Amino acid sequence: MYMDVVVFAGIATVLLTVAFFIGVGVFIVRDQKAHGDAQKEKNLKTGEKAA
């Protein structure tokens, strides 16, 4: 297969997109671990039900 600049740009775009979504996922998991318990306690104090 002929490797042109467009092919390299496409591969780079796909890899950067995958890296972005992995980064968002890692951020969400870390944030949930850091703030998840506080939100549960707040919901219990106010009488709200868990989702």
mmCIF entry with sequence, helices, sheets and N, C-alpha, C, O atoms, coordinates in Angstrom:
data_MODEL
# 
_entry.id   MODEL 
# 
_entity.id                         1 
_entity.type                       polymer 
_entity.pdbx_number_of_molecules   1 
# 
_entity_poly.entity_id                      1 
_entity_poly.type                           'polypeptide(L)' 
_entity_poly.nstd_linkage                   no 
_entity_poly.nstd_monomer                   no 
_entity_poly.pdbx_seq_one_letter_code       MYMDVVVFAGIATVLLTVAFFIGVGVFIVRDQKAHGDAQKEKNLKTGEKAA 
_entity_poly.pdbx_seq_one_letter_code_can   MYMDVVVFAGIATVLLTVAFFIGVGVFIVRDQKAHGDAQKEKNLKTGEKAA 
_entity_poly.pdbx_strand_id                 A 
# 
loop_
_entity_poly_seq.entity_id 
_entity_poly_seq.num 
_entity_poly_seq.mon_id 
_entity_poly_seq.hetero 
1 1  MET n 
1 2  TYR n 
1 3  MET n 
1 4  ASP n 
1 5  VAL n 
1 6  VAL n 
1 7  VAL n 
1 8  PHE n 
1 9  ALA n 
1 10 GLY n 
1 11 ILE n 
1 12 ALA n 
1 13 THR n 
1 14 VAL n 
1 15 LEU n 
1 16 LEU n 
1 17 THR n 
1 18 VAL n 
1 19 ALA n 
1 20 PHE n 
1 21 PHE n 
1 22 ILE n 
1 23 GLY n 
1 24 VAL n 
1 25 GLY n 
1 26 VAL n 
1 27 PHE n 
1 28 ILE n 
1 29 VAL n 
1 30 ARG n 
1 31 ASP n 
1 32 GLN n 
1 33 LYS n 
1 34 ALA n 
1 35 HIS n 
1 36 GLY n 
1 37 ASP n 
1 38 ALA n 
1 39 GLN n 
1 40 LYS n 
1 41 GLU n 
1 42 LYS n 
1 43 ASN n 
1 44 LEU n 
1 45 LYS n 
1 46 THR n 
1 47 GLY n 
1 48 GLU n 
1 49 LYS n 
1 50 ALA n 
1 51 ALA n 
# 
_struct_asym.id          A 
_struct_asym.entity_id   1 
# 
_struct_conf.conf_type_id            HELX_P 
_struct_conf.id                      HELX_P1 
_struct_conf.pdbx_PDB_helix_id       AA1 
_struct_conf.beg_label_comp_id       VAL 
_struct_conf.beg_label_asym_id       A 
_struct_conf.beg_label_seq_id        5 
_struct_conf.pdbx_beg_PDB_ins_code   ? 
_struct_conf.end_label_comp_id       THR 
_struct_conf.end_label_asym_id       A 
_struct_conf.end_label_seq_id        46 
_struct_conf.pdbx_end_PDB_ins_code   ? 
_struct_conf.beg_auth_comp_id        VAL 
_struct_conf.beg_auth_asym_id        A 
_struct_conf.beg_auth_seq_id         5 
_struct_conf.end_auth_comp_id        THR 
_struct_conf.end_auth_asym_id        A 
_struct_conf.end_auth_seq_id         46 
_struct_conf.pdbx_PDB_helix_class    1 
_struct_conf.details                 ? 
_struct_conf.pdbx_PDB_helix_length   42 
# 
_struct_conf_type.id          HELX_P 
_struct_conf_type.criteria    ? 
_struct_conf_type.reference   ? 
# 
loop_
_atom_site.group_PDB 
_atom_site.id 
_atom_site.type_symbol 
_atom_site.label_atom_id 
_atom_site.label_alt_id 
_atom_site.label_comp_id 
_atom_site.label_asym_id 
_atom_site.label_entity_id 
_atom_site.label_seq_id 
_atom_site.pdbx_PDB_ins_code 
_atom_site.Cartn_x 
_atom_site.Cartn_y 
_atom_site.Cartn_z 
_atom_site.occupancy 
_atom_site.B_iso_or_equiv 
_atom_site.pdbx_formal_charge 
_atom_site.auth_seq_id 
_atom_site.auth_comp_id 
_atom_site.auth_asym_id 
_atom_site.auth_atom_id 
_atom_site.pdbx_PDB_model_num 
ATOM 1   N N  . MET A 1 1  ? 0.840   -1.172 0.000  1.00 0.00 ? 1  MET A N  1 
ATOM 2   C CA . MET A 1 1  ? 0.000   0.000  0.000  1.00 0.00 ? 1  MET A CA 1 
ATOM 3   C C  . MET A 1 1  ? 0.892   1.244  0.000  1.00 0.00 ? 1  MET A C  1 
ATOM 4   O O  . MET A 1 1  ? 1.869   1.331  0.743  1.00 0.00 ? 1  MET A O  1 
ATOM 5   N N  . TYR A 1 2  ? 0.538   2.175  -0.829 1.00 0.00 ? 2  TYR A N  1 
ATOM 6   C CA . TYR A 1 2  ? 1.312   3.400  -0.952 1.00 0.00 ? 2  TYR A CA 1 
ATOM 7   C C  . TYR A 1 2  ? 1.012   4.310  0.231  1.00 0.00 ? 2  TYR A C  1 
ATOM 8   O O  . TYR A 1 2  ? -0.140  4.679  0.456  1.00 0.00 ? 2  TYR A O  1 
ATOM 9   N N  . MET A 1 3  ? 2.057   4.678  0.999  1.00 0.00 ? 3  MET A N  1 
ATOM 10  C CA . MET A 1 3  ? 1.884   5.516  2.188  1.00 0.00 ? 3  MET A CA 1 
ATOM 11  C C  . MET A 1 3  ? 2.100   6.982  1.801  1.00 0.00 ? 3  MET A C  1 
ATOM 12  O O  . MET A 1 3  ? 3.231   7.431  1.614  1.00 0.00 ? 3  MET A O  1 
ATOM 13  N N  . ASP A 1 4  ? 1.019   7.695  1.690  1.00 0.00 ? 4  ASP A N  1 
ATOM 14  C CA . ASP A 1 4  ? 1.046   9.102  1.333  1.00 0.00 ? 4  ASP A CA 1 
ATOM 15  C C  . ASP A 1 4  ? 0.895   9.943  2.608  1.00 0.00 ? 4  ASP A C  1 
ATOM 16  O O  . ASP A 1 4  ? 0.615   9.409  3.681  1.00 0.00 ? 4  ASP A O  1 
ATOM 17  N N  . VAL A 1 5  ? 1.078   11.229 2.482  1.00 0.00 ? 5  VAL A N  1 
ATOM 18  C CA . VAL A 1 5  ? 0.923   12.130 3.626  1.00 0.00 ? 5  VAL A CA 1 
ATOM 19  C C  . VAL A 1 5  ? -0.508  12.072 4.155  1.00 0.00 ? 5  VAL A C  1 
ATOM 20  O O  . VAL A 1 5  ? -0.735  12.187 5.359  1.00 0.00 ? 5  VAL A O  1 
ATOM 21  N N  . VAL A 1 6  ? -1.459  11.895 3.262  1.00 0.00 ? 6  VAL A N  1 
ATOM 22  C CA . VAL A 1 6  ? -2.864  11.830 3.663  1.00 0.00 ? 6  VAL A CA 1 
ATOM 23  C C  . VAL A 1 6  ? -3.113  10.598 4.528  1.00 0.00 ? 6  VAL A C  1 
ATOM 24  O O  . VAL A 1 6  ? -3.890  10.667 5.480  1.00 0.00 ? 6  VAL A O  1 
ATOM 25  N N  . VAL A 1 7  ? -2.477  9.484  4.219  1.00 0.00 ? 7  VAL A N  1 
ATOM 26  C CA . VAL A 1 7  ? -2.628  8.265  5.014  1.00 0.00 ? 7  VAL A CA 1 
ATOM 27  C C  . VAL A 1 7  ? -2.058  8.492  6.409  1.00 0.00 ? 7  VAL A C  1 
ATOM 28  O O  . VAL A 1 7  ? -2.690  8.123  7.399  1.00 0.00 ? 7  VAL A O  1 
ATOM 29  N N  . PHE A 1 8  ? -0.889  9.085  6.501  1.00 0.00 ? 8  PHE A N  1 
ATOM 30  C CA . PHE A 1 8  ? -0.301  9.375  7.801  1.00 0.00 ? 8  PHE A CA 1 
ATOM 31  C C  . PHE A 1 8  ? -1.183  10.334 8.604  1.00 0.00 ? 8  PHE A C  1 
ATOM 32  O O  . PHE A 1 8  ? -1.350  10.155 9.811  1.00 0.00 ? 8  PHE A O  1 
ATOM 33  N N  . ALA A 1 9  ? -1.738  11.333 7.954  1.00 0.00 ? 9  ALA A N  1 
ATOM 34  C CA . ALA A 1 9  ? -2.613  12.276 8.639  1.00 0.00 ? 9  ALA A CA 1 
ATOM 35  C C  . ALA A 1 9  ? -3.877  11.578 9.140  1.00 0.00 ? 9  ALA A C  1 
ATOM 36  O O  . ALA A 1 9  ? -4.350  11.872 10.238 1.00 0.00 ? 9  ALA A O  1 
ATOM 37  N N  . GLY A 1 10 ? -4.416  10.676 8.363  1.00 0.00 ? 10 GLY A N  1 
ATOM 38  C CA . GLY A 1 10 ? -5.607  9.929  8.776  1.00 0.00 ? 10 GLY A CA 1 
ATOM 39  C C  . GLY A 1 10 ? -5.326  9.039  9.973  1.00 0.00 ? 10 GLY A C  1 
ATOM 40  O O  . GLY A 1 10 ? -6.121  8.979  10.911 1.00 0.00 ? 10 GLY A O  1 
ATOM 41  N N  . ILE A 1 11 ? -4.194  8.350  9.939  1.00 0.00 ? 11 ILE A N  1 
ATOM 42  C CA . ILE A 1 11 ? -3.813  7.491  11.063 1.00 0.00 ? 11 ILE A CA 1 
ATOM 43  C C  . ILE A 1 11 ? -3.593  8.337  12.311 1.00 0.00 ? 11 ILE A C  1 
ATOM 44  O O  . ILE A 1 11 ? -4.026  7.958  13.399 1.00 0.00 ? 11 ILE A O  1 
ATOM 45  N N  . ALA A 1 12 ? -2.934  9.465  12.166 1.00 0.00 ? 12 ALA A N  1 
ATOM 46  C CA . ALA A 1 12 ? -2.694  10.353 13.307 1.00 0.00 ? 12 ALA A CA 1 
ATOM 47  C C  . ALA A 1 12 ? -4.014  10.876 13.869 1.00 0.00 ? 12 ALA A C  1 
ATOM 48  O O  . ALA A 1 12 ? -4.170  10.978 15.086 1.00 0.00 ? 12 ALA A O  1 
ATOM 49  N N  . THR A 1 13 ? -4.954  11.205 13.005 1.00 0.00 ? 13 THR A N  1 
ATOM 50  C CA . THR A 1 13 ? -6.259  11.700 13.445 1.00 0.00 ? 13 THR A CA 1 
ATOM 51  C C  . THR A 1 13 ? -6.996  10.641 14.251 1.00 0.00 ? 13 THR A C  1 
ATOM 52  O O  . THR A 1 13 ? -7.570  10.938 15.299 1.00 0.00 ? 13 THR A O  1 
ATOM 53  N N  . VAL A 1 14 ? -6.981  9.423  13.767 1.00 0.00 ? 14 VAL A N  1 
ATOM 54  C CA . VAL A 1 14 ? -7.653  8.329  14.480 1.00 0.00 ? 14 VAL A CA 1 
ATOM 55  C C  . VAL A 1 14 ? -6.988  8.092  15.832 1.00 0.00 ? 14 VAL A C  1 
ATOM 56  O O  . VAL A 1 14 ? -7.680  7.932  16.838 1.00 0.00 ? 14 VAL A O  1 
ATOM 57  N N  . LEU A 1 15 ? -5.662  8.067  15.873 1.00 0.00 ? 15 LEU A N  1 
ATOM 58  C CA . LEU A 1 15 ? -4.954  7.825  17.133 1.00 0.00 ? 15 LEU A CA 1 
ATOM 59  C C  . LEU A 1 15 ? -5.192  8.952  18.138 1.00 0.00 ? 15 LEU A C  1 
ATOM 60  O O  . LEU A 1 15 ? -5.371  8.695  19.328 1.00 0.00 ? 15 LEU A O  1 
ATOM 61  N N  . LEU A 1 16 ? -5.194  10.185 17.668 1.00 0.00 ? 16 LEU A N  1 
ATOM 62  C CA . LEU A 1 16 ? -5.458  11.307 18.572 1.00 0.00 ? 16 LEU A CA 1 
ATOM 63  C C  . LEU A 1 16 ? -6.895  11.287 19.087 1.00 0.00 ? 16 LEU A C  1 
ATOM 64  O O  . LEU A 1 16 ? -7.140  11.633 20.243 1.00 0.00 ? 16 LEU A O  1 
ATOM 65  N N  . THR A 1 17 ? -7.838  10.890 18.250 1.00 0.00 ? 17 THR A N  1 
ATOM 66  C CA . THR A 1 17 ? -9.229  10.789 18.681 1.00 0.00 ? 17 THR A CA 1 
ATOM 67  C C  . THR A 1 17 ? -9.384  9.711  19.756 1.00 0.00 ? 17 THR A C  1 
ATOM 68  O O  . THR A 1 17 ? -10.061 9.925  20.762 1.00 0.00 ? 17 THR A O  1 
ATOM 69  N N  . VAL A 1 18 ? -8.758  8.562  19.542 1.00 0.00 ? 18 VAL A N  1 
ATOM 70  C CA . VAL A 1 18 ? -8.812  7.481  20.528 1.00 0.00 ? 18 VAL A CA 1 
ATOM 71  C C  . VAL A 1 18 ? -8.150  7.928  21.830 1.00 0.00 ? 18 VAL A C  1 
ATOM 72  O O  . VAL A 1 18 ? -8.677  7.667  22.912 1.00 0.00 ? 18 VAL A O  1 
ATOM 73  N N  . ALA A 1 19 ? -7.012  8.592  21.739 1.00 0.00 ? 19 ALA A N  1 
ATOM 74  C CA . ALA A 1 19 ? -6.323  9.071  22.939 1.00 0.00 ? 19 ALA A CA 1 
ATOM 75  C C  . ALA A 1 19 ? -7.184  10.085 23.689 1.00 0.00 ? 19 ALA A C  1 
ATOM 76  O O  . ALA A 1 19 ? -7.212  10.081 24.919 1.00 0.00 ? 19 ALA A O  1 
ATOM 77  N N  . PHE A 1 20 ? -7.882  10.950 22.962 1.00 0.00 ? 20 PHE A N  1 
ATOM 78  C CA . PHE A 1 20 ? -8.756  11.931 23.605 1.00 0.00 ? 20 PHE A CA 1 
ATOM 79  C C  . PHE A 1 20 ? -9.854  11.253 24.409 1.00 0.00 ? 20 PHE A C  1 
ATOM 80  O O  . PHE A 1 20 ? -10.096 11.617 25.560 1.00 0.00 ? 20 PHE A O  1 
ATOM 81  N N  . PHE A 1 21 ? -10.523 10.265 23.810 1.00 0.00 ? 21 PHE A N  1 
ATOM 82  C CA . PHE A 1 21 ? -11.616 9.599  24.511 1.00 0.00 ? 21 PHE A CA 1 
ATOM 83  C C  . PHE A 1 21 ? -11.113 8.753  25.677 1.00 0.00 ? 21 PHE A C  1 
ATOM 84  O O  . PHE A 1 21 ? -11.809 8.626  26.685 1.00 0.00 ? 21 PHE A O  1 
ATOM 85  N N  . ILE A 1 22 ? -9.942  8.184  25.561 1.00 0.00 ? 22 ILE A N  1 
ATOM 86  C CA . ILE A 1 22 ? -9.351  7.470  26.699 1.00 0.00 ? 22 ILE A CA 1 
ATOM 87  C C  . ILE A 1 22 ? -9.060  8.457  27.824 1.00 0.00 ? 22 ILE A C  1 
ATOM 88  O O  . ILE A 1 22 ? -9.310  8.158  28.992 1.00 0.00 ? 22 ILE A O  1 
ATOM 89  N N  . GLY A 1 23 ? -8.539  9.621  27.481 1.00 0.00 ? 23 GLY A N  1 
ATOM 90  C CA . GLY A 1 23 ? -8.273  10.646 28.483 1.00 0.00 ? 23 GLY A CA 1 
ATOM 91  C C  . GLY A 1 23 ? -9.539  11.123 29.179 1.00 0.00 ? 23 GLY A C  1 
ATOM 92  O O  . GLY A 1 23 ? -9.539  11.327 30.393 1.00 0.00 ? 23 GLY A O  1 
ATOM 93  N N  . VAL A 1 24 ? -10.607 11.301 28.429 1.00 0.00 ? 24 VAL A N  1 
ATOM 94  C CA . VAL A 1 24 ? -11.884 11.693 29.026 1.00 0.00 ? 24 VAL A CA 1 
ATOM 95  C C  . VAL A 1 24 ? -12.379 10.599 29.962 1.00 0.00 ? 24 VAL A C  1 
ATOM 96  O O  . VAL A 1 24 ? -12.883 10.890 31.047 1.00 0.00 ? 24 VAL A O  1 
ATOM 97  N N  . GLY A 1 25 ? -12.239 9.356  29.554 1.00 0.00 ? 25 GLY A N  1 
ATOM 98  C CA . GLY A 1 25 ? -12.659 8.238  30.404 1.00 0.00 ? 25 GLY A CA 1 
ATOM 99  C C  . GLY A 1 25 ? -11.871 8.171  31.689 1.00 0.00 ? 25 GLY A C  1 
ATOM 100 O O  . GLY A 1 25 ? -12.441 7.947  32.757 1.00 0.00 ? 25 GLY A O  1 
ATOM 101 N N  . VAL A 1 26 ? -10.558 8.364  31.602 1.00 0.00 ? 26 VAL A N  1 
ATOM 102 C CA . VAL A 1 26 ? -9.712  8.359  32.802 1.00 0.00 ? 26 VAL A CA 1 
ATOM 103 C C  . VAL A 1 26 ? -10.111 9.510  33.723 1.00 0.00 ? 26 VAL A C  1 
ATOM 104 O O  . VAL A 1 26 ? -10.185 9.331  34.939 1.00 0.00 ? 26 VAL A O  1 
ATOM 105 N N  . PHE A 1 27 ? -10.365 10.678 33.160 1.00 0.00 ? 27 PHE A N  1 
ATOM 106 C CA . PHE A 1 27 ? -10.797 11.822 33.960 1.00 0.00 ? 27 PHE A CA 1 
ATOM 107 C C  . PHE A 1 27 ? -12.101 11.530 34.692 1.00 0.00 ? 27 PHE A C  1 
ATOM 108 O O  . PHE A 1 27 ? -12.234 11.848 35.874 1.00 0.00 ? 27 PHE A O  1 
ATOM 109 N N  . ILE A 1 28 ? -13.054 10.931 34.006 1.00 0.00 ? 28 ILE A N  1 
ATOM 110 C CA . ILE A 1 28 ? -14.348 10.625 34.620 1.00 0.00 ? 28 ILE A CA 1 
ATOM 111 C C  . ILE A 1 28 ? -14.188 9.625  35.756 1.00 0.00 ? 28 ILE A C  1 
ATOM 112 O O  . ILE A 1 28 ? -14.792 9.793  36.816 1.00 0.00 ? 28 ILE A O  1 
ATOM 113 N N  . VAL A 1 29 ? -13.382 8.588  35.551 1.00 0.00 ? 29 VAL A N  1 
ATOM 114 C CA . VAL A 1 29 ? -13.181 7.584  36.590 1.00 0.00 ? 29 VAL A CA 1 
ATOM 115 C C  . VAL A 1 29 ? -12.508 8.197  37.809 1.00 0.00 ? 29 VAL A C  1 
ATOM 116 O O  . VAL A 1 29 ? -12.926 7.938  38.937 1.00 0.00 ? 29 VAL A O  1 
ATOM 117 N N  . ARG A 1 30 ? -11.480 9.001  37.602 1.00 0.00 ? 30 ARG A N  1 
ATOM 118 C CA . ARG A 1 30 ? -10.787 9.638  38.734 1.00 0.00 ? 30 ARG A CA 1 
ATOM 119 C C  . ARG A 1 30 ? -11.694 10.618 39.463 1.00 0.00 ? 30 ARG A C  1 
ATOM 120 O O  . ARG A 1 30 ? -11.683 10.674 40.693 1.00 0.00 ? 30 ARG A O  1 
ATOM 121 N N  . ASP A 1 31 ? -12.474 11.385 38.722 1.00 0.00 ? 31 ASP A N  1 
ATOM 122 C CA . ASP A 1 31 ? -13.374 12.341 39.333 1.00 0.00 ? 31 ASP A CA 1 
ATOM 123 C C  . ASP A 1 31 ? -14.472 11.629 40.121 1.00 0.00 ? 31 ASP A C  1 
ATOM 124 O O  . ASP A 1 31 ? -14.861 12.087 41.195 1.00 0.00 ? 31 ASP A O  1 
ATOM 125 N N  . GLN A 1 32 ? -14.966 10.529 39.599 1.00 0.00 ? 32 GLN A N  1 
ATOM 126 C CA . GLN A 1 32 ? -15.987 9.767  40.299 1.00 0.00 ? 32 GLN A CA 1 
ATOM 127 C C  . GLN A 1 32 ? -15.437 9.201  41.611 1.00 0.00 ? 32 GLN A C  1 
ATOM 128 O O  . GLN A 1 32 ? -16.130 9.198  42.629 1.00 0.00 ? 32 GLN A O  1 
ATOM 129 N N  . LYS A 1 33 ? -14.201 8.727  41.582 1.00 0.00 ? 33 LYS A N  1 
ATOM 130 C CA . LYS A 1 33 ? -13.587 8.203  42.802 1.00 0.00 ? 33 LYS A CA 1 
ATOM 131 C C  . LYS A 1 33 ? -13.380 9.313  43.827 1.00 0.00 ? 33 LYS A C  1 
ATOM 132 O O  . LYS A 1 33 ? -13.527 9.089  45.028 1.00 0.00 ? 33 LYS A O  1 
ATOM 133 N N  . ALA A 1 34 ? -13.041 10.497 43.357 1.00 0.00 ? 34 ALA A N  1 
ATOM 134 C CA . ALA A 1 34 ? -12.760 11.606 44.266 1.00 0.00 ? 34 ALA A CA 1 
ATOM 135 C C  . ALA A 1 34 ? -14.034 12.223 44.847 1.00 0.00 ? 34 ALA A C  1 
ATOM 136 O O  . ALA A 1 34 ? -14.035 12.646 46.002 1.00 0.00 ? 34 ALA A O  1 
ATOM 137 N N  . HIS A 1 35 ? -15.105 12.280 44.075 1.00 0.00 ? 35 HIS A N  1 
ATOM 138 C CA . HIS A 1 35 ? -16.301 12.992 44.509 1.00 0.00 ? 35 HIS A CA 1 
ATOM 139 C C  . HIS A 1 35 ? -17.541 12.119 44.626 1.00 0.00 ? 35 HIS A C  1 
ATOM 140 O O  . HIS A 1 35 ? -18.600 12.617 45.007 1.00 0.00 ? 35 HIS A O  1 
ATOM 141 N N  . GLY A 1 36 ? -17.444 10.853 44.315 1.00 0.00 ? 36 GLY A N  1 
ATOM 142 C CA . GLY A 1 36 ? -18.618 9.982  44.325 1.00 0.00 ? 36 GLY A CA 1 
ATOM 143 C C  . GLY A 1 36 ? -19.213 9.807  45.703 1.00 0.00 ? 36 GLY A C  1 
ATOM 144 O O  . GLY A 1 36 ? -20.433 9.879  45.853 1.00 0.00 ? 36 GLY A O  1 
ATOM 145 N N  . ASP A 1 37 ? -18.388 9.577  46.724 1.00 0.00 ? 37 ASP A N  1 
ATOM 146 C CA . ASP A 1 37 ? -18.895 9.365  48.069 1.00 0.00 ? 37 ASP A CA 1 
ATOM 147 C C  . ASP A 1 37 ? -19.534 10.623 48.636 1.00 0.00 ? 37 ASP A C  1 
ATOM 148 O O  . ASP A 1 37 ? -20.545 10.538 49.333 1.00 0.00 ? 37 ASP A O  1 
ATOM 149 N N  . ALA A 1 38 ? -18.976 11.763 48.355 1.00 0.00 ? 38 ALA A N  1 
ATOM 150 C CA . ALA A 1 38 ? -19.538 13.021 48.847 1.00 0.00 ? 38 ALA A CA 1 
ATOM 151 C C  . ALA A 1 38 ? -20.937 13.245 48.270 1.00 0.00 ? 38 ALA A C  1 
ATOM 152 O O  . ALA A 1 38 ? -21.828 13.721 48.974 1.00 0.00 ? 38 ALA A O  1 
ATOM 153 N N  . GLN A 1 39 ? -21.130 12.912 47.018 1.00 0.00 ? 39 GLN A N  1 
ATOM 154 C CA . GLN A 1 39 ? -22.444 13.093 46.397 1.00 0.00 ? 39 GLN A CA 1 
ATOM 155 C C  . GLN A 1 39 ? -23.456 12.121 46.996 1.00 0.00 ? 39 GLN A C  1 
ATOM 156 O O  . GLN A 1 39 ? -24.615 12.489 47.187 1.00 0.00 ? 39 GLN A O  1 
ATOM 157 N N  . LYS A 1 40 ? -23.045 10.894 47.294 1.00 0.00 ? 40 LYS A N  1 
ATOM 158 C CA . LYS A 1 40 ? -23.955 9.923  47.912 1.00 0.00 ? 40 LYS A CA 1 
ATOM 159 C C  . LYS A 1 40 ? -24.401 10.402 49.287 1.00 0.00 ? 40 LYS A C  1 
ATOM 160 O O  . LYS A 1 40 ? -25.580 10.306 49.629 1.00 0.00 ? 40 LYS A O  1 
ATOM 161 N N  . GLU A 1 41 ? -23.457 10.920 50.078 1.00 0.00 ? 41 GLU A N  1 
ATOM 162 C CA . GLU A 1 41 ? -23.797 11.429 51.405 1.00 0.00 ? 41 GLU A CA 1 
ATOM 163 C C  . GLU A 1 41 ? -24.729 12.634 51.313 1.00 0.00 ? 41 GLU A C  1 
ATOM 164 O O  . GLU A 1 41 ? -25.650 12.774 52.117 1.00 0.00 ? 41 GLU A O  1 
ATOM 165 N N  . LYS A 1 42 ? -24.491 13.497 50.339 1.00 0.00 ? 42 LYS A N  1 
ATOM 166 C CA . LYS A 1 42 ? -25.344 14.670 50.160 1.00 0.00 ? 42 LYS A CA 1 
ATOM 167 C C  . LYS A 1 42 ? -26.763 14.238 49.808 1.00 0.00 ? 42 LYS A C  1 
ATOM 168 O O  . LYS A 1 42 ? -27.728 14.813 50.310 1.00 0.00 ? 42 LYS A O  1 
ATOM 169 N N  . ASN A 1 43 ? -26.896 13.236 48.952 1.00 0.00 ? 43 ASN A N  1 
ATOM 170 C CA . ASN A 1 43 ? -28.208 12.750 48.561 1.00 0.00 ? 43 ASN A CA 1 
ATOM 171 C C  . ASN A 1 43 ? -28.934 12.116 49.740 1.00 0.00 ? 43 ASN A C  1 
ATOM 172 O O  . ASN A 1 43 ? -30.149 12.268 49.870 1.00 0.00 ? 43 ASN A O  1 
ATOM 173 N N  . LEU A 1 44 ? -28.207 11.406 50.599 1.00 0.00 ? 44 LEU A N  1 
ATOM 174 C CA . LEU A 1 44 ? -28.838 10.794 51.772 1.00 0.00 ? 44 LEU A CA 1 
ATOM 175 C C  . LEU A 1 44 ? -29.344 11.858 52.744 1.00 0.00 ? 44 LEU A C  1 
ATOM 176 O O  . LEU A 1 44 ? -30.419 11.708 53.324 1.00 0.00 ? 44 LEU A O  1 
ATOM 177 N N  . LYS A 1 45 ? -28.571 12.936 52.922 1.00 0.00 ? 45 LYS A N  1 
ATOM 178 C CA . LYS A 1 45 ? -28.968 13.992 53.849 1.00 0.00 ? 45 LYS A CA 1 
ATOM 179 C C  . LYS A 1 45 ? -30.187 14.751 53.354 1.00 0.00 ? 45 LYS A C  1 
ATOM 180 O O  . LYS A 1 45 ? -31.016 15.169 54.162 1.00 0.00 ? 45 LYS A O  1 
ATOM 181 N N  . THR A 1 46 ? -30.316 14.939 52.043 1.00 0.00 ? 46 THR A N  1 
ATOM 182 C CA . THR A 1 46 ? -31.425 15.696 51.494 1.00 0.00 ? 46 THR A CA 1 
ATOM 183 C C  . THR A 1 46 ? -32.624 14.811 51.188 1.00 0.00 ? 46 THR A C  1 
ATOM 184 O O  . THR A 1 46 ? -33.689 15.326 50.847 1.00 0.00 ? 46 THR A O  1 
ATOM 185 N N  . GLY A 1 47 ? -32.481 13.496 51.300 1.00 0.00 ? 47 GLY A N  1 
ATOM 186 C CA . GLY A 1 47 ? -33.593 12.584 51.080 1.00 0.00 ? 47 GLY A CA 1 
ATOM 187 C C  . GLY A 1 47 ? -33.805 12.185 49.643 1.00 0.00 ? 47 GLY A C  1 
ATOM 188 O O  . GLY A 1 47 ? -34.812 11.555 49.321 1.00 0.00 ? 47 GLY A O  1 
ATOM 189 N N  . GLU A 1 48 ? -32.883 12.535 48.770 1.00 0.00 ? 48 GLU A N  1 
ATOM 190 C CA . GLU A 1 48 ? -33.017 12.146 47.372 1.00 0.00 ? 48 GLU A CA 1 
ATOM 191 C C  . GLU A 1 48 ? -32.656 10.677 47.208 1.00 0.00 ? 48 GLU A C  1 
ATOM 192 O O  . GLU A 1 48 ? -31.855 10.125 47.964 1.00 0.00 ? 48 GLU A O  1 
ATOM 193 N N  . LYS A 1 49 ? -33.261 10.064 46.211 1.00 0.00 ? 49 LYS A N  1 
ATOM 194 C CA . LYS A 1 49 ? -32.972 8.667  45.936 1.00 0.00 ? 49 LYS A CA 1 
ATOM 195 C C  . LYS A 1 49 ? -31.824 8.554  44.944 1.00 0.00 ? 49 LYS A C  1 
ATOM 196 O O  . LYS A 1 49 ? -31.648 9.420  44.086 1.00 0.00 ? 49 LYS A O  1 
ATOM 197 N N  . ALA A 1 50 ? -31.039 7.478  45.064 1.00 0.00 ? 50 ALA A N  1 
ATOM 198 C CA . ALA A 1 50 ? -29.920 7.259  44.148 1.00 0.00 ? 50 ALA A CA 1 
ATOM 199 C C  . ALA A 1 50 ? -30.451 6.895  42.776 1.00 0.00 ? 50 ALA A C  1 
ATOM 200 O O  . ALA A 1 50 ? -31.492 6.250  42.653 1.00 0.00 ? 50 ALA A O  1 
ATOM 201 N N  . ALA A 1 51 ? -29.737 7.308  41.755 1.00 0.00 ? 51 ALA A N  1 
ATOM 202 C CA . ALA A 1 51 ? -30.145 7.020  40.377 1.00 0.00 ? 51 ALA A CA 1 
ATOM 203 C C  . ALA A 1 51 ? -29.793 5.608  39.998 1.00 0.00 ? 51 ALA A C  1 
ATOM 204 O O  . ALA A 1 51 ? -30.061 5.185  38.874 1.00 0.00 ? 51 ALA A O  1 
# 
